[in-house]
Amino acid sequence: ERAVQGLILHHRLVVEAANLYYASMHLTTMAVFLVWLFLRHRDRYAPVRRIVALTTLGCLVIQLLPVAPPRMFNGYVDTGLAYHQSVYEGSPFDQLSAMPSVHVAWAVLIGYYVWRVSPSRWRFLGPAHTAVTVFVVVATANHWWLDGLVAAGFVALAMAAPWAFRLIREVMRRSHAGLVRSRT
């Protein structure tokens, strides 16, 4: 984390751009992504929306356990505070909800589904957004690497959930049918 932050600290405009990206692109890209999916790939909208909801719910439940981000430790610079761009200064947002990173979770979702769904030559913008988001959340000291890895794990679990629910339902149906047959 320190090495990544060290890449930008001596470049004021890069730090300010990273802070702005952290503060504004999280909700903006998710909104644009969902609208794009609804308008251009409606058949994929409902399943992806469920995955977004499951991922977000999982992340928010875990965030009930307070975990401090790097910016609260010696050796790291709170770039938002240093450049008067902090989203936490004077706000009701919980500063101890670093684990897992919803920023990374949503960026992974967007990156994966834009790449998977779009036939456009511009589809690389989805994974590029993921890479930039991961870099920005670490470079601004808002998240640890582990926060992003756990977030990506939640995305994978949310993607697997429909398959797991179908499997459980089928196993229960078969065991119920077996019990009915054994009683007759």
Backbone bond lengths (Angstrom), bond angles and torsions (degrees), N, CA, C in turn:
res aa  C-N    CA-C-N  psi(-1)  N-CA   C-N-CA  omega(-1)  CA-C   N-CA-C  phi
1 E - - - 1.444 - - 1.531 111.45 -
2 R 1.335 116.30 -42.92 1.466 118.97 -179.67 1.524 111.42 -63.62
3 A 1.324 116.66 -40.17 1.467 119.96 -179.12 1.529 110.74 -64.45
4 V 1.330 116.69 -39.97 1.466 120.12 179.37 1.527 109.39 -67.30
5 Q 1.329 117.20 -43.82 1.455 118.64 178.80 1.521 110.88 -63.89
6 G 1.321 116.60 -35.76 1.456 120.79 178.92 1.522 113.66 -61.62
7 L 1.330 116.69 -23.67 1.469 120.55 178.57 1.528 112.74 -65.99
8 I 1.330 116.85 -27.25 1.470 118.56 -174.37 1.513 115.12 -113.25
9 L 1.326 118.56 -17.24 1.465 120.56 -170.90 1.524 115.03 -57.63
10 H 1.307 118.10 -29.40 1.473 120.35 -177.39 1.520 112.89 -94.09
11 H 1.311 115.86 15.60 1.470 121.26 -178.86 1.528 108.19 -130.15
12 R 1.300 116.33 91.34 1.460 122.25 -173.76 1.539 112.94 -51.84
13 L 1.324 117.74 -48.24 1.467 120.30 -177.73 1.526 111.64 -63.97
14 V 1.324 117.21 -36.29 1.477 120.50 178.60 1.529 109.54 -67.75
15 V 1.334 116.79 -42.34 1.468 120.08 178.27 1.525 110.11 -62.49
16 E 1.320 116.96 -46.00 1.459 120.23 179.89 1.531 111.24 -63.35
17 A 1.327 117.11 -39.82 1.474 120.46 177.47 1.529 110.39 -65.22
18 A 1.337 117.00 -40.50 1.471 120.48 178.49 1.525 110.79 -64.41
19 N 1.337 117.03 -42.51 1.469 120.55 177.19 1.524 111.24 -61.53
20 L 1.320 115.59 -43.12 1.465 120.32 178.98 1.527 111.15 -64.02
21 Y 1.320 116.26 -42.66 1.465 121.02 177.94 1.527 109.86 -60.55
22 Y 1.338 116.52 -46.25 1.463 120.90 179.50 1.527 111.23 -59.29
23 A 1.314 116.09 -43.17 1.461 121.06 -175.11 1.524 113.44 -75.68
24 S 1.328 117.78 -31.57 1.465 118.69 -169.06 1.528 115.77 -113.46
25 M 1.301 118.71 -28.37 1.468 119.41 -171.36 1.527 114.00 -80.94
26 H 1.301 117.08 -20.52 1.466 121.79 -177.28 1.527 111.47 -57.02
27 L 1.301 116.35 -61.44 1.471 120.11 -179.64 1.523 112.29 -75.23
28 T 1.316 116.29 -35.59 1.462 120.69 -177.89 1.523 111.72 -61.50
29 T 1.327 116.41 -49.24 1.472 118.49 -177.61 1.523 111.27 -67.96
30 M 1.328 117.95 -35.32 1.470 118.99 178.42 1.520 110.16 -66.08
31 A 1.318 117.46 -41.88 1.472 120.70 178.54 1.533 110.68 -63.24
32 V 1.326 116.45 -47.52 1.467 120.20 179.32 1.530 110.17 -61.81
33 F 1.323 116.89 -43.10 1.458 121.60 179.47 1.532 111.71 -59.73
34 L 1.335 117.17 -47.94 1.468 120.06 -178.71 1.526 111.72 -66.12
35 V 1.319 117.41 -39.64 1.468 120.15 177.07 1.527 109.66 -64.21
36 W 1.331 117.29 -46.00 1.476 121.77 177.43 1.524 111.18 -57.64
37 L 1.327 115.86 -46.32 1.460 120.40 -179.69 1.526 110.56 -62.39
38 F 1.320 116.88 -43.34 1.471 121.19 -179.36 1.528 111.29 -64.90
39 L 1.318 116.79 -43.77 1.469 120.25 -176.36 1.525 113.54 -78.76
40 R 1.317 117.66 -36.71 1.460 120.55 -171.78 1.521 114.16 -104.41
41 H 1.333 117.86 -23.10 1.471 121.46 -176.11 1.530 109.03 -142.48
42 R 1.321 114.49 58.19 1.460 120.44 -172.06 1.526 112.77 -57.54
43 D 1.319 118.32 -32.45 1.466 120.99 -179.60 1.534 111.69 -64.22
44 R 1.310 118.53 -22.50 1.464 122.31 -179.86 1.530 111.83 -95.79
45 Y 1.335 116.52 -12.14 1.456 120.67 -172.58 1.532 113.09 -60.69
46 A 1.315 118.17 -53.66 1.470 120.49 -174.88 1.535 112.48 -61.40
47 P 1.339 119.10 -48.36 1.472 117.16 179.42 1.533 112.74 -63.30
48 V 1.317 117.58 -39.31 1.469 120.10 179.73 1.519 109.95 -68.47
49 R 1.315 117.92 -39.81 1.469 121.03 177.92 1.531 110.47 -59.20
50 R 1.338 117.24 -40.12 1.472 120.63 177.31 1.533 110.60 -63.18
51 I 1.318 116.74 -40.61 1.462 120.50 179.81 1.526 110.11 -66.74
52 V 1.321 117.29 -40.06 1.472 121.19 175.84 1.534 108.99 -60.28
53 A 1.326 117.22 -45.77 1.467 120.81 -178.43 1.530 111.46 -64.62
54 L 1.336 117.26 -45.26 1.474 120.23 179.54 1.523 111.45 -64.20
55 T 1.316 116.45 -42.67 1.469 120.43 179.07 1.514 110.28 -62.13
56 T 1.316 116.76 -48.01 1.464 121.11 -178.10 1.524 110.66 -63.31
57 L 1.320 116.91 -43.74 1.466 120.47 178.16 1.524 110.79 -60.36
58 G 1.323 117.10 -47.65 1.460 120.41 178.59 1.514 112.32 -58.38
59 C 1.327 115.94 -44.95 1.472 120.18 179.03 1.528 111.16 -63.03
60 L 1.320 117.11 -43.03 1.465 120.19 -176.87 1.530 111.81 -68.66
61 V 1.319 117.45 -34.86 1.471 120.10 178.16 1.525 109.72 -64.88
62 I 1.325 117.30 -45.32 1.461 120.81 179.46 1.524 110.43 -65.35
63 Q 1.328 117.68 -31.78 1.463 120.40 -178.74 1.524 112.86 -68.39
64 L 1.319 117.72 -7.76 1.463 119.89 174.69 1.526 110.96 -66.53
65 L 1.343 116.39 -21.54 1.461 121.10 174.76 1.527 107.69 -87.32
66 P 1.312 118.95 117.75 1.466 120.14 -175.10 1.528 112.87 -67.72
67 V 1.321 115.55 127.23 1.466 122.86 175.66 1.519 107.13 -135.07
68 A 1.313 115.82 122.57 1.462 120.45 -177.34 1.524 111.02 -78.74
69 P 1.322 116.52 139.13 1.469 121.09 176.22 1.532 110.37 -78.44
70 P 1.329 116.92 166.36 1.470 120.29 -179.20 1.523 113.48 -56.25
71 R 1.319 117.86 -34.42 1.474 120.23 -175.22 1.528 112.16 -60.02
72 M 1.325 118.50 -15.53 1.462 121.89 -179.55 1.532 112.52 -93.36
73 F 1.336 116.99 4.94 1.460 120.75 -178.27 1.522 110.78 -113.84
74 N 1.324 115.30 150.48 1.464 120.75 175.18 1.528 108.77 -60.19
75 G 1.314 115.13 142.85 1.459 120.01 179.19 1.514 112.98 97.54
76 Y 1.343 117.01 -8.32 1.464 121.77 178.22 1.522 108.76 -120.90
77 V 1.305 115.95 150.98 1.461 121.39 178.10 1.527 108.13 -106.19
78 D 1.312 116.51 127.25 1.460 120.60 171.82 1.524 105.82 -77.45
79 T 1.324 115.96 93.32 1.468 120.25 -172.94 1.521 112.10 -64.23
80 G 1.309 117.14 -32.37 1.466 119.62 177.71 1.511 111.46 -64.14
81 L 1.312 116.21 -44.82 1.465 121.55 179.14 1.529 110.58 -68.79
82 A 1.325 116.55 -42.56 1.468 120.84 -177.84 1.528 112.50 -62.31
83 Y 1.322 116.83 -31.28 1.467 120.40 -177.78 1.526 112.60 -110.01
84 H 1.315 116.03 16.68 1.472 122.58 177.36 1.536 111.34 56.69
85 Q 1.341 115.75 40.22 1.463 121.84 178.39 1.531 111.26 -125.08
86 S 1.300 117.64 17.62 1.454 120.76 -174.19 1.525 111.66 -67.82
87 V 1.323 115.56 132.19 1.470 120.12 175.45 1.528 109.99 -81.89
88 Y 1.329 116.77 -9.37 1.462 120.81 -176.50 1.516 113.20 -100.51
89 E 1.308 118.26 -21.84 1.461 122.58 -177.46 1.530 110.07 -64.23
90 G 1.328 115.88 115.29 1.458 120.94 178.12 1.519 113.81 68.10
91 S 1.336 117.36 24.52 1.473 119.54 -179.12 1.520 109.88 -118.92
92 P 1.339 115.76 162.56 1.460 119.42 179.77 1.533 113.19 -80.63
93 F 1.343 118.66 -1.89 1.466 121.10 -178.40 1.518 110.37 -64.07
94 D 1.308 115.64 139.70 1.450 122.16 179.20 1.526 109.52 -75.03
95 Q 1.325 116.67 117.46 1.458 120.29 -179.08 1.520 112.51 -78.25
96 L 1.318 118.01 -10.09 1.463 121.24 -179.56 1.529 111.88 -105.94
97 S 1.305 116.26 31.99 1.469 119.55 179.21 1.529 110.39 -116.04
98 A 1.329 115.14 49.73 1.465 120.38 -176.15 1.523 112.73 -78.45
99 M 1.311 118.27 -26.23 1.468 121.42 -173.62 1.508 109.82 -109.64
100 P 1.295 120.23 127.83 1.463 127.27 -16.91 1.524 110.21 -81.12
101 S 1.300 116.07 170.63 1.462 121.50 -177.36 1.525 110.81 -83.62
102 V 1.324 116.37 110.33 1.473 120.03 176.01 1.529 109.14 -65.43
103 H 1.331 116.92 -31.71 1.468 119.87 175.96 1.534 110.05 -55.61
104 V 1.327 115.60 -49.18 1.469 119.88 -178.83 1.524 110.56 -69.22
105 A 1.319 117.40 -41.49 1.473 119.76 -179.54 1.525 110.70 -57.34
106 W 1.315 116.10 -49.38 1.463 119.25 -179.21 1.526 111.35 -66.35
107 A 1.333 117.05 -38.05 1.464 119.84 179.41 1.531 110.93 -65.33
108 V 1.327 116.98 -38.12 1.469 120.45 176.85 1.526 109.97 -64.55
109 L 1.331 116.61 -44.36 1.468 120.53 177.41 1.529 111.34 -58.90
110 I 1.309 116.10 -48.52 1.459 120.76 -178.92 1.526 110.04 -62.55
111 G 1.314 116.21 -47.64 1.460 120.19 -178.97 1.508 112.56 -59.41
112 Y 1.324 116.22 -46.15 1.461 120.59 -178.51 1.528 111.80 -64.78
113 Y 1.323 116.52 -50.26 1.464 118.89 -174.54 1.530 113.32 -74.99
114 V 1.303 118.67 -31.63 1.468 118.74 174.62 1.525 108.67 -63.70
115 W 1.325 116.88 -44.38 1.467 120.52 179.29 1.528 110.75 -63.82
116 R 1.319 116.23 -42.10 1.473 121.17 -174.70 1.528 112.80 -75.23
117 V 1.315 117.52 -38.18 1.463 121.92 -171.31 1.528 112.63 -90.89
118 S 1.298 116.99 -39.73 1.458 119.76 -172.14 1.530 112.39 -78.56
119 P 1.328 116.73 133.61 1.466 119.84 173.96 1.540 111.50 -88.48
120 S 1.308 116.92 -2.65 1.462 122.38 -173.84 1.525 112.55 -70.55
121 R 1.307 115.54 151.80 1.458 119.52 174.01 1.524 110.91 -70.13
122 W 1.327 117.44 -12.29 1.461 123.13 179.20 1.515 112.80 -88.86
123 R 1.304 117.48 3.75 1.465 120.45 -176.26 1.521 113.05 -64.22
124 F 1.332 118.22 -17.29 1.464 121.21 176.61 1.531 111.76 -61.97
125 L 1.348 116.89 -17.38 1.464 119.71 179.52 1.530 111.90 -63.98
126 G 1.329 117.69 -29.20 1.466 120.38 177.31 1.519 111.53 -63.03
127 P 1.345 118.36 -58.11 1.469 118.90 177.12 1.535 113.10 -62.41
128 A 1.329 117.32 -31.82 1.473 119.62 176.98 1.527 110.03 -62.99
129 H 1.325 116.90 -40.85 1.468 120.59 176.63 1.531 110.16 -60.39
130 T 1.319 116.96 -41.00 1.470 120.12 178.14 1.521 110.41 -60.26
131 A 1.323 116.78 -48.99 1.470 120.98 -178.23 1.529 111.47 -61.98
132 V 1.330 116.54 -44.09 1.470 120.18 -179.95 1.528 109.83 -64.75
133 T 1.315 117.64 -42.11 1.467 120.69 -179.40 1.523 110.97 -62.47
134 V 1.321 117.36 -45.90 1.468 120.24 179.11 1.530 109.76 -59.81
135 F 1.327 116.67 -45.70 1.461 119.93 178.37 1.525 111.02 -60.04
136 V 1.317 117.13 -47.18 1.464 121.95 -175.53 1.526 111.93 -64.58
137 V 1.326 118.31 -44.55 1.470 118.84 -177.16 1.519 111.76 -65.69
138 V 1.339 116.88 -30.63 1.466 119.88 177.41 1.532 110.30 -80.68
139 A 1.326 117.62 -45.41 1.466 121.14 -177.35 1.524 112.74 -63.78
140 T 1.313 117.95 -31.55 1.469 120.83 178.58 1.530 111.87 -85.86
141 A 1.331 117.03 -1.32 1.471 124.31 179.37 1.525 112.20 65.59
142 N 1.320 116.51 28.99 1.458 120.06 175.96 1.528 112.64 -88.63
143 H 1.336 116.90 -19.67 1.474 120.41 178.85 1.518 110.91 -148.08
144 W 1.332 114.22 152.40 1.461 122.32 171.34 1.523 107.85 -83.29
145 W 1.332 116.85 162.27 1.469 120.64 174.12 1.528 109.80 -56.50
146 L 1.325 116.39 -42.36 1.463 120.91 -177.47 1.530 111.97 -60.11
147 D 1.321 117.49 -33.53 1.471 120.94 177.90 1.528 110.07 -59.46
148 G 1.318 115.97 -40.89 1.468 120.87 178.84 1.514 112.29 -71.11
149 L 1.326 116.84 -40.10 1.472 119.58 178.83 1.526 111.71 -63.67
150 V 1.318 116.03 -42.37 1.469 119.88 178.36 1.531 109.80 -64.99
151 A 1.320 116.84 -39.56 1.469 120.78 177.77 1.526 110.52 -61.07
152 A 1.329 117.19 -44.31 1.469 120.49 177.86 1.526 110.47 -62.73
153 G 1.319 116.74 -35.01 1.469 120.57 175.64 1.516 111.91 -63.62
154 F 1.319 117.23 -39.19 1.463 120.79 176.81 1.528 111.08 -64.50
155 V 1.322 116.43 -37.36 1.470 119.78 176.61 1.527 109.13 -62.07
156 A 1.321 116.85 -46.20 1.469 120.66 179.70 1.530 111.03 -61.20
157 L 1.326 117.33 -42.50 1.471 120.57 178.02 1.527 111.08 -63.42
158 A 1.319 116.47 -42.84 1.468 119.90 179.45 1.523 110.89 -64.64
159 M 1.331 117.54 -36.33 1.464 120.74 177.74 1.529 111.21 -68.24
160 A 1.333 116.17 -33.63 1.463 120.58 -179.35 1.524 112.59 -82.35
161 A 1.313 117.99 -16.83 1.469 121.66 -174.74 1.524 113.63 -56.73
162 P 1.325 120.42 -47.05 1.474 118.50 179.94 1.535 112.37 -59.93
163 W 1.316 116.52 -40.79 1.466 120.52 177.83 1.528 110.12 -63.68
164 A 1.334 117.19 -44.52 1.463 121.01 -179.68 1.521 111.29 -63.64
165 F 1.335 117.35 -41.50 1.465 120.52 178.80 1.524 111.05 -64.00
166 R 1.327 116.92 -40.68 1.479 120.03 177.38 1.526 110.45 -63.48
167 L 1.315 116.85 -42.37 1.465 121.20 179.42 1.524 110.89 -63.16
168 I 1.320 117.18 -45.77 1.474 121.14 179.13 1.525 110.10 -62.54
169 R 1.333 116.27 -44.06 1.464 120.02 179.77 1.533 110.66 -61.67
170 E 1.331 117.58 -41.08 1.465 121.25 179.60 1.530 111.10 -66.88
171 V 1.315 117.58 -42.06 1.469 121.12 178.19 1.520 109.74 -63.03
172 M 1.326 117.27 -43.00 1.470 120.07 179.37 1.529 110.76 -66.40
173 R 1.330 117.17 -40.11 1.463 120.78 178.77 1.520 110.22 -61.95
174 R 1.327 116.57 -44.79 1.472 120.02 -179.38 1.520 111.63 -67.26
175 S 1.332 117.27 -39.69 1.460 118.19 -179.96 1.528 110.37 -69.37
176 H 1.332 117.37 -35.96 1.461 120.85 176.46 1.530 109.98 -65.26
177 A 1.340 116.49 -43.05 1.477 119.86 178.49 1.526 109.96 -63.43
178 G 1.330 118.07 -37.97 1.458 121.36 178.12 1.508 111.81 -65.75
179 L 1.333 117.43 -38.81 1.468 120.80 178.05 1.520 110.53 -66.07
180 V 1.308 116.58 -40.98 1.469 120.26 179.35 1.517 109.96 -63.67
181 R 1.331 117.78 -43.69 1.470 121.17 179.53 1.524 111.50 -65.40
182 S 1.321 117.89 -37.50 1.472 120.43 -178.08 1.533 111.25 -71.14
183 R 1.312 117.96 -24.54 1.467 120.95 179.24 1.512 112.05 -81.77
184 T 1.324 117.30 -19.85 1.465 118.92 -178.22 1.482 113.08 -97.02
